Amino acid sequence: MTRNFLRLATLVVMLAGCDAVEHYQTIDTERLLATAGFRKLAADDVEALPQHQLIERMDEDGRLFYQYADAQDCRCIYVGDAAAYAEYQKLEGEEITRLMTWDDF
């Protein structure tokens, strides 16, 4: 009985840790998107969209845009054009470089 309880407790802690990591990754991504020029829009049907993925789309006029949906935290969609996407990629690269440099200490 005690062994099963310990296994269950370990599993719960591990799953909670995974959720926390995903939550903070989402916050970091959304911070970078906003800094890059993506607009944050409230969305009622955000669950119907792919979650936590930057998706390339085309509007009715054939213009390319990018969207990122978050039904869990902000119930919103971040929307940006090609320039915002390029800025996001640059910022993401800088963030990765910063983290790698920090880990070297």
C-alpha positions as CSV (number, residue, x, y, z in Angstrom):
1,M,0.0,0.0,0.0
2,T,2.7,2.5,1.0
3,R,4.7,1.7,-2.2
4,N,1.7,2.3,-4.4
5,F,1.0,5.6,-2.6
6,L,4.6,6.7,-3.2
7,R,4.4,5.8,-6.9
8,L,1.2,7.8,-7.2
9,A,2.6,10.7,-5.3
10,T,5.7,10.7,-7.5
11,L,3.6,10.6,-10.6
12,V,1.4,13.6,-9.5
13,V,4.5,15.7,-8.7
14,M,6.0,14.9,-12.1
15,L,2.8,15.8,-13.9
16,A,2.5,19.0,-12.0
17,G,6.1,19.9,-12.8
18,C,5.4,19.3,-16.5
19,D,2.3,21.6,-16.4
20,A,4.3,24.3,-14.7
21,V,7.1,24.1,-17.3
22,E,4.6,24.3,-20.1
23,H,2.9,27.3,-18.5
24,Y,6.1,29.2,-18.2
25,Q,7.1,28.3,-21.8
26,T,3.7,29.7,-22.9
27,I,4.3,32.9,-20.9
28,D,7.8,33.3,-22.5
29,T,6.4,32.7,-26.0
30,E,3.6,35.2,-25.5
31,R,6.0,37.8,-24.2
32,L,8.2,37.4,-27.3
33,L,5.2,37.6,-29.6
34,A,4.0,40.8,-28.0
35,T,7.5,42.3,-28.1
36,A,7.8,41.3,-31.8
37,G,4.6,43.2,-32.7
38,F,1.9,40.5,-32.6
39,R,-1.5,41.9,-31.6
40,K,-3.3,40.1,-28.7
41,L,-7.0,39.6,-29.5
42,A,-9.7,38.1,-27.2
43,A,-11.3,35.0,-28.7
44,D,-14.4,33.1,-27.6
45,D,-13.8,30.1,-29.8
46,V,-10.0,29.8,-29.3
47,E,-10.3,26.1,-28.3
48,A,-11.1,25.2,-31.9
49,L,-7.6,26.4,-33.0
50,P,-4.3,24.5,-32.6
51,Q,-2.9,25.5,-29.2
52,H,0.5,26.9,-28.4
53,Q,1.6,26.7,-32.0
54,L,2.6,29.5,-34.3
55,I,0.5,28.8,-37.5
56,E,0.9,30.4,-40.9
57,R,-2.4,31.5,-42.4
58,M,-3.7,33.4,-45.4
59,D,-6.5,36.0,-45.2
60,E,-9.3,36.6,-47.7
61,D,-7.1,38.9,-49.7
62,G,-4.2,36.4,-50.0
63,R,-2.0,38.1,-47.4
64,L,0.1,36.0,-45.2
65,F,-0.3,36.2,-41.4
66,Y,0.7,34.2,-38.3
67,Q,-1.4,33.3,-35.3
68,Y,-0.8,31.7,-31.9
69,A,-3.8,30.5,-29.8
70,D,-3.9,30.1,-26.1
71,A,-7.2,28.8,-24.6
72,Q,-5.6,28.0,-21.2
73,D,-4.2,31.2,-19.9
74,C,-5.4,34.3,-21.8
75,R,-8.2,32.8,-24.0
76,C,-6.7,34.9,-26.8
77,I,-5.0,34.8,-30.2
78,Y,-1.8,36.6,-31.1
79,V,-1.8,37.7,-34.7
80,G,1.1,39.1,-36.7
81,D,2.3,39.8,-40.2
82,A,5.5,38.7,-41.8
83,A,7.5,41.5,-40.3
84,A,6.3,40.6,-36.8
85,Y,7.1,36.9,-37.5
86,A,10.6,37.8,-38.6
87,E,11.1,39.9,-35.4
88,Y,9.8,37.1,-33.3
89,Q,12.3,34.7,-34.9
90,K,15.1,37.2,-34.2
91,L,14.0,37.7,-30.5
92,E,13.7,33.9,-30.0
93,G,17.2,33.4,-31.3
94,E,18.5,36.1,-29.0
95,E,16.7,34.4,-26.1
96,I,18.2,31.0,-26.9
97,T,21.6,32.6,-27.1
98,R,21.1,34.4,-23.8
99,L,20.0,31.1,-22.1
100,M,22.9,29.2,-23.5
101,T,25.4,31.8,-22.3
102,W,23.7,31.9,-18.9
103,D,24.1,28.0,-18.6
104,D,27.8,28.3,-19.3
105,F,28.4,29.8,-15.8
